[in-house]
Amino acid sequence: MKPKARNLNIELLRCVAIFSIAIFHTFVPYFNALAYGALTSGISTGMKNSFIALWGMGLINFLGSMGNFIFYMISGFFLIPHAIKEIGRGFWMGQLRSVGRRCIVIVGSVIVFAIFTIFLHFVCRMPSAKLNGMRWLGSDLEFIWLYLIFCVLSPFAALLQNKWKKGWPLFIGIILVLTFLCNAFIAFFSQGGVNHALDGWRKLMSAATYFWGFCLAGLAGEKEWSQNRKRNREIFLICLFSALITTFICALAQSWKMAGELSFKSTSLISFGAAFSLLLLSAAREKKNSEFKFARAITFFANGILGFYIFQSMLTSFWHLLIFPVINSLSLPGFFPFLALFVFASLLTFIYTLILSSIGSWVRKPLLAAGSRLLKS
């Protein structure tokens, strides 16, 4: 779609999600080592007793969690209401084409970036994914495979939302309360360390939290909850101050583990609320191409969000090999050295994000065209 056909507020929010998850992945090995004693080669634990290091990385944890939720919520916000509008004769055939096209793009993107990664690993001798076994295409891409499942389930969610008009909002509300009560229990009483197994409760509840966020966003899209800007702004400010205050208290107490439990990327209530309110605020007023100086650039990088998620997962080893020495060299005692560390590491991460998002955007376009031709034939 051309930039003029998009709400550029939403496109800008996609870019925020991309950078949020990128900066999270830059610092998460350090946070896990300091909070949970995770063993990661090449990192320094010299920042263990630093107030600013804990506060900064705790906030980055919230930011990464928010970026994950934004990714799913934007999709639900558009996919579910769009499917509801098509309910009637020919609904399933139309949804088969629509969902099929998205599945082709998702699976095609994984295949293309897997080929890139293999080329870089074996031909260019660039450390990338651990290519022994299938984990780098399976559980390491769990975020992407969940997205594919949600796309497949979106027509069913649309039918439930349409047929159960009065009961569906209440059901979503109750299930979210129960979900976050379960998340809180797992986070504070049964976390099981930093290495969460794919079939463990933490991962299963993460998937459930993402899915109900996806459905809640679909409900918000149909009911036009974005029109209540005052309420959405209040929710965002509450979440923002909650993140700042809780992380500040954890930093004063030097409680790395508590900061991690409050902001775990897929079960954080604060990040969930911040992502949801930001989405509604972004959707409240549709900004067109002429209102953004860099509209085409924003749309271009936003189109690369799927490719970025895939490629950054496959190139994690390579990125950490580059960024760890930089962070270690800047890990000096004091407020200003750590501030410089975060600024410089964020700048490098931003450049890395632009490169991967650009590749993702270039890959997406021919895959969309190929998917359309395949489904038409």
N, C-alpha and C positions, 0 to 999 in steps of 0.2 A: 504494500500500500504506500502511496505517496505521503509525504509529511502532512499535506493539507487535509488528508483524510483521517489523521490521528489527533487524539488529544495529547498535546505535547507535554502537559503536566504528567500524564501517565507514563509517557516515554522517558521523561526525566526521572521519574520514580524507578523505572526499570534500571536506569544507569546507576542510581543510588544503591539499588539491590546488588548490582554487579560489583561495585567497589566495596560495599559493606562485607560481602562474603570473601572478597579477595584480601582485604586487610585482616579479616579474621583468620584466614588460613596462613597469613604471614606470621602471626604471633601465637597461634594456638599451640604449637609445640612447646614454646616457652611457658605459657600458662599451665599446660598440663604437667610439665616437669616440676614447676614450682608448687602447684596446687595438689597434685596427686602422686608426685614422685615418678612420673612416666619417664622411661629411659629413651632418650632420643639423642643419637650421636651428633656431635658438632655444635651443641648449644651450650651457652654459659649460664650458670645459675647465680651470677654475681649480683643480680638485681633482687635477690630474695627479700631483703629487708627494706626495700625502697617503697615509700608511700606512693610516689608519683607513678612508679612502674605498676603497682597493683591497681591503682585507681584507673590508669590509662588502659591497661589490658582488660580490666573488668568491664569498662565501658565498651571496648572493642568486642568483647564477647556478646554484649547486648546488641551491638550493631550487626554482628554476623548473624545472630538469631533473627533479628528483624528482617535482614535481607532475604533469608530463607522463606519466611512467611510472606513477604511481599511477592516473591516469585510465584507462589501457589495462589495467593489471594487475587492477584491481577488476572490470572487465568480463569479462576472461578467467577470473578466479577463480570467477565464478558461471555465466557462459554455457556454458562447455565442460562442466563436471560436470553441469549441468542437462540439456544435450543428450545426454550419455552415458546418463543415467537413462531417457531416452525412446527409446533404440535398440531397435528391434523393429518389429513391424507398425505401420504408420501413422507411422513416424519422419519421412519426408520431408514428408508433408502437415502434420504438427505443426510441423516446423521452418520450413516455408514460411510458416505463419501467424505463428509467433514472430518470425522474421527480418523478415517483411514488416511487422509492426507496428513494429518498431524502425526500419526504413527510412522508414516513413511519418512517425514522430516526428522523425527526423533531417532529412529533406528538408523536412518541414513547418515545422520550426523555422527552417531557413535561409530559407525563403520568407517567413515571418512577420517575422523580424528584418530581412530585406532591405527589406520594405515599411516597417517602422519607420524604418530608416535613410534611405530615400528621402524619407520624410515629414519627418524631422528636417533633412535636408540642403536640400531645396528649399522646404519650407513654413516651417520655423522658422529657416532660414538658419544651421543649426548645422554647423560643419565636421565631417565624419565620414569615411567611406571616399571614396577617389578613384573616382568613379563613371564615369570614362571607361573604356570597355572592360569586360571581364568578369573581370579579375584578382581584384577584391575578392570575387567569388563563386567563383573557381576556386582559383588557387594560394595566395591569402591564407587560404583555408579548408582548406588541405591536411590539417591536423590532424583536421578533422571528416570529410573524405572518406576519410581512412585509417581512421577509426573505423567508418564505414559498410562499408568493404571487409572489415574484421576481423569485423564482425557477420555478414556474408554468408558468410565463410569458417569461422565457428565450428562449424557442423555437420560440416564436412569434418575440422577439427582433432579434433573429438570422436570421429569414426569412426576416425581414425588412432590416437588415444590408446587407444581401446577394443580395436581389433583387434591392435595392435602393443604389447602390454603390457610386454614386456621390452625391446624395442628402442627404443621411443619416448623414455624418459628418457635413455638413452645418446645418442640422436640429438640431443635438445635440448641436452644438455650439450656435445657436440662442436660443434654449430653455434653455440652461444653463445660458446665459446672462440674459434672462427674469426672470428666477427662482431666481437668486441672487439679481436682482434689487427688486423683490418682497420681498425676505428675508430681505434685508436692510430696506425697508419701514416698515415691520412688527417689526423688531428688534428695530428701533430707534423711530418710531412714533406710533406703535399700538401693543405693546407687551402684555399689559394686565396683568402685574404682573408675578409672578413665577409659579402659578398654571395654566398650559396651558391645556385647555379641549381637549379631544381626537378629538372632531369634530370641534375644533377651527382652524382658519387660520394657526396658528403657527405649529400645529401638521400636518395639511394637507400639508403644504409646506415642512415640514420636510420629510414626506414620499416621496414627489415629488423629493426633493433634493437627497435623498438616491437612488431613482430609476434611475435618470439621471446619477448619479455617477456610478451606476451599469452598465448602458448602455455604458457610456464613457469608462469604463475599458474594456468592451467587444470589443469595437472598437479598443482600444489600443492593446489588445491582438492579434487581427487578423492582424492589420497593422504593428505590431512589432515596436511600438513607443519606446519600451524599449532600442532599439539599440542606440538611441541618448542620450548617457549618459551625455554629456556636458550640453545639454538643460535641462534635468531632474534634474541634480545637481543644476543648476542655479535656477530653479523653487523652489526646496526644500530650498535653502539658502534664497531666497527672502521671502518665507513663514516663515522660522525660525526667521529671523531678524525682520519681521513684527510683529510676536507674541511677541518677546522679547521687542521691542521698544514700541509698543502700550500698553502692560501691564505695562511696566516701567513708561510710562507717566501717566497712570491711577493710579498707585501706588503713584506717586509723588503728584498727585492731590487728592488722597484719594477718587477716583470716583469708588466705587464698582459697581454701577449700569452700568456704561459705560463699565467696564471690562466684566461684564456678557453679555451685549448686543453684544459685539464684538466676544465673544467666545461661544455663545449659541450652544449646542452640535450638533444640526442637521442642522444648517443654516450658519455656519461659513465658509466664503470663504477661510480664511487663513488655517483652518484645512483641508478643502477639497483639496486645492492645495498641502499641505504637504503630505497628505495620498496618493494622486495620484502619485506624484513624487517619494515618497518612494517605492511605489509598482513597478514602472517602473525601478527604480534603483536596486531593489531587483531581478527583473526578467532579468536584463541585462546580467548577467553571472550566469550560473547554477552551483551552488556548490554541489558537491556530498557528500556522506556519509563520505568518507575518509578525507575530508577537514575540518570537524568539530569534535573536540574532544568529544563533548557531543551530537553527531548527533541523537542518539536514544532517548535521553531525550528530545531534542528539538521537534522531531516529535511526541513523546508521549504526551507532554503537548499541542502542537498545535492541535492535534486531539481532545482535550477536549474543544475547544473554544465554540462550540455550547452548550454543557452541562454546561459550566461555566456561560454563559450568562443567561441560564434558572435558574440554582440553586442559583446564587447570587441574582437574583431578588426575589426569594422566601424566601431567608434567610436574606433579608435586615435588618429586625427588630433585628434579632439575632446579626448580625455583628455590627450594630450601638450600641447595648447594650454593646458590648465588647470594641469597639474602642473609643466611646465618652469619658469615664472616663480617658483614656490614653491621648487623645488630650487635654481635659480640664486641666489635671494636669500639662501638659507641656506648657500651654498657658501663659507664663510669658513675661513681657516686655523685649525688647532688641533683637538684631540681632541673637545672638548665641542661646538663648533659642528657638526661632522660627525655626532656622536651625535644631536644635536637634529634635524639634517636627516633622518636615517634614521627616527627616531621619528615626527616630524611627517608625513613623506611616507608612512610605513607606515599611520598613522592615516587620512589622506585616502584612501589606496588601499583600506583596509578598508571605509570608508563607501561608496566607489564600487563595491566588490565586492558588498556587501550589496544595493545598489540593482539591479545587473545580475542578480544571482542571484535576487532576488525576482521580477523580470520573467520570468526564465527558468523559474522554478517555476510561475508563473501560466500561462505559455504551454504548458507541458508537459502539464498536466492535460487540457485540452480536446483536445489533439492525440492523447493516449493513448486517450481515449474515442472520438474520430472514427476512429482507426485500428482499434479493436476493432469498431466498427459496420461499417466498410467491409469488413473481412475476413470478418465473419460473413455479410454480405449476398452 
